[in-house]
Amino acid sequence: MDDETFNLSIRKFLKTVGVKSQHEIEQAVARAIAAGSIAGTESFPATMTLDIAGVTLNVKFEGQISLQ
């Protein structure tokens, strides 16, 4: 195993996940506000699951998304 290649590939994956996840969340919130289904002052529980089948990894992360 090449540690440098491994670490760079992890960082690239996490950057992609972070950027795309943020974009999806922002779009979903904007749609909900536009539809009037939320006021824009709420907080929402959020869950993210990391699954890597090749090494039998399945981890759930929980947090909170606050709009104000």
MARBA-3410 file (N, C-alpha, C, O; in Angstrom, 1 decimal):
68
0.8,-1.2,0.0,0.0,0.0,0.0,0.9,1.2,0.0,1.9,1.3,0.7 ~ 0.5,2.2,-0.8,1.2,3.5,-0.9,0.4,4.5,0.0,-0.7,4.9,-0.4 ~ 1.0,4.8,1.1,0.3,5.7,2.1,-0.1,7.0,1.5,-1.2,7.6,1.7 ~ 0.8,7.6,0.7,0.5,8.9,0.1,-0.7,8.9,-0.9,-1.6,9.7,-0.9 ~ -0.7,7.8,-1.7,-1.8,7.7,-2.7,-3.1,7.4,-1.9,-4.1,8.0,-2.3
-3.0,6.6,-0.9,-4.2,6.3,-0.1,-4.8,7.5,0.6,-6.0,7.8,0.5 ~ -3.9,8.3,1.2,-4.4,9.5,1.9,-4.9,10.5,0.9,-5.9,11.2,1.2 ~ -4.3,10.7,-0.2,-4.8,11.6,-1.2,-6.2,11.2,-1.8,-7.0,12.0,-2.0 ~ -6.3,9.9,-2.0,-7.6,9.4,-2.5,-8.7,9.6,-1.5,-9.9,9.9,-1.8 ~ -8.4,9.4,-0.2,-9.4,9.6,0.9,-9.8,11.1,0.9,-11.0,11.4,1.0
-8.8,12.0,0.9,-9.1,13.4,0.9,-9.9,13.9,-0.3,-10.8,14.7,-0.2 ~ -9.6,13.3,-1.5,-10.4,13.7,-2.7,-11.8,13.2,-2.5,-12.7,14.0,-2.9 ~ -12.0,12.0,-2.1,-13.3,11.5,-1.9,-14.1,12.3,-0.9,-15.2,12.7,-1.1 ~ -13.5,12.6,0.3,-14.2,13.4,1.3,-14.5,14.8,0.8,-15.5,15.4,1.2 ~ -13.6,15.4,0.0,-13.9,16.8,-0.5,-15.1,16.7,-1.4,-15.9,17.6,-1.4
-15.1,15.7,-2.3,-16.3,15.5,-3.2,-17.5,15.4,-2.4,-18.6,16.0,-2.7 ~ -17.5,14.5,-1.4,-18.7,14.3,-0.6,-19.1,15.6,0.1,-20.3,15.9,0.1 ~ -18.2,16.3,0.6,-18.5,17.5,1.4,-19.1,18.6,0.5,-20.2,19.2,0.8 ~ -18.5,18.8,-0.7,-19.0,19.8,-1.6,-20.4,19.5,-2.2,-21.3,20.3,-2.2 ~ -20.5,18.2,-2.6,-21.8,17.8,-3.2,-22.9,17.7,-2.2,-24.0,18.1,-2.5
-22.6,17.3,-1.0,-23.6,17.2,0.1,-24.1,18.6,0.5,-25.3,18.8,0.6 ~ -23.1,19.5,0.6,-23.5,20.9,0.9,-24.5,21.5,-0.2,-25.5,22.1,0.2 ~ -24.1,21.2,-1.4,-24.9,21.7,-2.5,-26.3,21.1,-2.5,-27.3,21.8,-2.7 ~ -26.4,19.8,-2.3,-27.7,19.1,-2.2,-28.6,19.7,-1.0,-29.8,19.9,-1.2 ~ -27.9,19.9,0.1,-28.7,20.4,1.3,-29.2,21.8,1.0,-30.3,22.1,1.3
-28.3,22.7,0.5,-28.7,24.0,0.2,-29.9,24.1,-0.8,-30.8,24.8,-0.6 ~ -29.9,23.2,-1.8,-31.0,23.2,-2.8,-32.3,22.7,-2.2,-33.3,23.2,-2.4 ~ -32.2,21.6,-1.3,-33.4,21.1,-0.7,-34.0,22.1,0.3,-35.2,22.3,0.3 ~ -33.2,22.9,1.0,-33.7,23.9,1.9,-34.3,25.0,1.1,-35.4,25.5,1.4 ~ -33.7,25.4,0.0,-34.2,26.5,-0.8,-35.6,26.1,-1.4,-36.5,26.9,-1.4
-35.7,24.9,-1.9,-37.0,24.4,-2.4,-38.0,24.4,-1.3,-39.2,24.7,-1.6 ~ -37.7,23.9,-0.1,-38.6,23.8,1.0,-39.1,25.2,1.4,-40.3,25.4,1.7 ~ -38.2,26.2,1.4,-38.6,27.6,1.8,-39.5,28.1,0.7,-40.5,28.7,1.0 ~ -39.1,27.9,-0.6,-39.9,28.4,-1.7,-41.3,27.8,-1.7,-42.3,28.5,-2.1 ~ -41.4,26.5,-1.3,-42.7,25.9,-1.3,-43.5,26.2,-0.1,-44.7,25.9,0.0
-42.9,26.9,0.9,-43.6,27.3,2.1,-43.7,26.2,3.1,-44.5,26.3,4.1 ~ -43.0,25.1,2.9,-43.1,24.0,3.9,-42.2,24.1,5.1,-42.4,23.4,6.1 ~ -41.3,25.1,5.0,-40.5,25.4,6.2,-40.3,26.9,6.2,-40.5,27.6,5.2 ~ -40.1,27.5,7.4,-40.0,28.9,7.6,-38.6,29.5,7.3,-38.4,30.6,7.0 ~ -37.6,28.6,7.5,-36.2,29.0,7.4,-35.5,29.3,8.7,-34.4,29.9,8.7
-36.2,28.9,9.8,-35.6,29.1,11.1,-35.4,27.8,11.9,-35.0,27.8,13.0 ~ -35.7,26.7,11.2,-35.7,25.4,11.9,-34.3,24.9,12.0,-33.3,25.4,11.4 ~ -34.2,23.8,12.8,-33.1,22.9,12.8,-33.5,21.5,12.5,-34.6,21.1,12.9 ~ -32.7,20.8,11.8,-33.1,19.4,11.4,-32.0,18.4,11.8,-30.8,18.7,11.6 ~ -32.4,17.3,12.3,-31.4,16.2,12.5,-31.0,15.7,11.2,-31.8,15.6,10.2
-29.7,15.4,11.1,-29.1,14.9,9.8,-28.3,13.6,10.1,-27.7,13.5,11.1 ~ -28.4,12.7,9.1,-27.6,11.4,9.3,-26.8,11.2,8.0,-27.4,11.4,6.9 ~ -25.6,10.8,8.1,-24.8,10.5,6.9,-24.2,9.1,7.2,-23.7,8.8,8.3 ~ -24.3,8.2,6.2,-23.7,6.9,6.3,-22.6,6.7,5.3,-22.7,7.0,4.1 ~ -21.5,6.2,5.9,-20.3,5.9,5.0,-20.2,4.4,4.9,-20.2,3.6,5.9
-20.3,3.9,3.7,-20.3,2.5,3.4,-19.2,2.1,2.4,-19.2,2.7,1.3 ~ -18.2,1.3,2.8,-17.2,0.8,1.9,-17.2,-0.7,2.0,-16.7,-1.3,2.9 ~ -17.8,-1.3,0.9,-18.1,-2.7,0.9,-16.8,-3.5,0.9,-16.7,-4.6,1.6 ~ -15.8,-3.1,0.3,-14.5,-3.9,0.1,-13.8,-4.1,1.5,-13.1,-5.1,1.6 ~ -14.1,-3.3,2.4,-13.4,-3.5,3.8,-14.5,-3.6,4.9,-14.2,-3.5,6.0
-15.7,-3.9,4.5,-16.8,-4.1,5.4,-16.9,-2.9,6.4,-16.9,-3.2,7.6 ~ -17.0,-1.7,5.9,-17.2,-0.5,6.7,-18.5,0.1,6.5,-18.9,0.3,5.4 ~ -19.3,0.2,7.6,-20.6,0.9,7.5,-20.7,1.7,8.8,-20.9,1.1,9.9 ~ -20.5,3.0,8.7,-20.5,3.9,9.9,-21.6,5.0,9.7,-21.7,5.6,8.6 ~ -22.4,5.3,10.7,-23.4,6.3,10.6,-22.9,7.5,11.5,-22.4,7.4,12.6
-23.0,8.7,10.9,-22.7,9.9,11.6,-24.0,10.7,11.7,-24.8,10.8,10.8 ~ -24.2,11.3,12.9,-25.4,12.1,13.2,-25.0,13.5,13.6,-24.0,13.7,14.2 ~ -25.9,14.4,13.2,-25.6,15.8,13.5,-26.9,16.6,13.4,-28.0,16.1,13.3 ~ -26.7,17.9,13.4,-27.8,18.9,13.3,-27.5,19.9,12.2,-26.4,20.4,12.2 ~ -28.5,20.2,11.4,-28.4,21.3,10.4,-29.3,22.4,10.9,-30.5,22.3,11.0
-28.8,23.6,11.3,-29.5,24.7,11.8,-29.6,25.8,10.7,-28.6,26.1,10.1 ~ -30.8,26.3,10.5,-31.0,27.4,9.5,-30.8,28.8,10.1,-30.7,29.7,9.3 ~ -30.8,28.9,11.4,-30.7,30.2,12.0,-30.0,30.0,13.3,-29.8,31.0,14.0
END
